[in-house]
Amino acid sequence: MPTFELTPSMMREIIMDHYQNPRHKEKPSQDGYKTLHASSTNCIDDFDLFVKEENGVIKDALWDGVACTISTASTDILCDLVINEDSSKALYIIDQYLKMIGEQPYDESVLDEALVFVNTSKQAARIHCATMGWTTLKEIIEQDEDHHGGH
């Protein structure tokens, strides 16, 4: 639980920082990444998500392509949150984020900067932008678990 309240200006600042200076926007420079394409019919979003997993732990998460401010920031924050987490914890984080977006009870203790998207549900057109990277990563992890019979 943050010891301070996220004000609208702080939320905008975090979103703009990840949009202007994304930490994880690049193509992988080595092999071993699973990838999945994400795109939107309603926005400019059109990107690939890359995940490197070793022994059930996400060692790296990257994305590359074109994305709007919301999609860029939310996908970049997602990458921050899941690197060095095992896939079941990553799925838990994704699930909590999607619950928050869907205005359901959620565990905010695992969301860190992703909490800046707490009001996204009030802007229906932005929900897809805020969740694209998250649902894409969920699909990559779940595909992997299906192929290996889960953990």
N, C-alpha and C positions, 0 to 999 in steps of 0.2 A: 504494500500500500504506500503510495507516495506520501511523503510528509508535507507536501505542499499541494495546492490545488492547481491544476492546469488551467490557466486562463485562456480565453480565445486567442489572445495575441501570442502567447507561448506556443499554443497549438499550431498557429499559422507559421510561426518561426521554425518549428521543428519540421513541418511539412516542406516549407520552402528550402530549408537546409538540405534535406534529403533529395529534393528535386534538383537544386542547383549543383550540389556536390554529392551525387550518389556514390556510395562506398563500394557497391557490388556490381556496377554496370560495366561489364566487359565479357568478352568471350573467353572460355577457358584456354589456357596456354598449354594444357596437357590433356592426355586421354583419360578415360575412366569416369566421365561425367554422363549421367542420364540426362536427357533433355526432353522438353515438351513445349510445344508452341501454344501461345495464348493470343487471341485477338478478339476485337470487339466490333460489332456492326454499328454501334452508336457513338464510337469515339475513335481517336487516332490510335488507340492501343493495339500494338502488333509486335509482340516480343517473344523471345525464347527464354525459358528458365532452365538453368543447368545446375545439377546437384551431384556432388561427389560424396559417396557414402562408403565407409570402410567399417566392417564388423558392426553394422547396425548404427554407426554414429555418422552424422552429417559433418563431413570434414570441410566442405565448402559449398556455398550456394551463390550463384551468379545469375545475372540476367542481361540480355542485350536486345536492343531494338528501339522502337518508338513507343513512347507512352506519355500520357497527359500527366499533369502535376500530381494528382491523387494516386494514379496507378504507379507512377515512378516512386513516390515517397512510400506508399504502403508496401510495395514489393521490396524496396531497399531495406526498410525496417524489418520486414519478414526475414530477409537474409541474415541481418544482424542477430535476430532472436533464435534462429535454428542452428547456426554454425556451432559445432561442438556439442550438440544435443543428440541423444539417441532418437531413433525415428518415432518411438512411441511418445516421447516427450514432445517432439516436434508436432505430431498429430494432435496432442493435447492442447498445445499453444494455438494451433490453427483452429481447433474446435472452439476454444474460448473466444478467439477473435470473431469467428463467424457468429457465435451466440451474441456477442456484444453488438455487432452490426445488426443482427436480427432482433435486438431489444429483448433478449432473454437473459435470465440470470447467468453470470459468467464469473470466472476467477480472474480478477484484474491483476493479481500478484505476478502472473506470468507474462503480461503484455507489455510492460515497460513503455517505450515510446509509441507503440501501436495504440495506446489509449487516446492519442490525438484524433483518432477516427471515430470516437464514441458518438458523435452527433451525425454521422454519415446517413443514418436511417431517415433523417429528416429531409434529405436531399435524394430522393429516389433515383434520379439519373446518375448519381455518383456511386451507388451501391456496387454496381458491377465493376467500376474502376477500382474501388477500394478492396475488392475481394478477388480479382482475377489472379494475381500472383499466388494468393493463398490457396485458392481451390486448385490451381495448377500444381503447386507443390504437393498438396494432399493427394492428388491423382498419381503423381510420380511415386510417392512413398507407398501408396496402397497397391499400385501395380507391382512394385518390387516385392511387397509382402505376399501378394497373391502368387508370384512366381517362386517364392521360397517357403511357402506354407505358413507364413507368419512367424512370430517369435514366441 
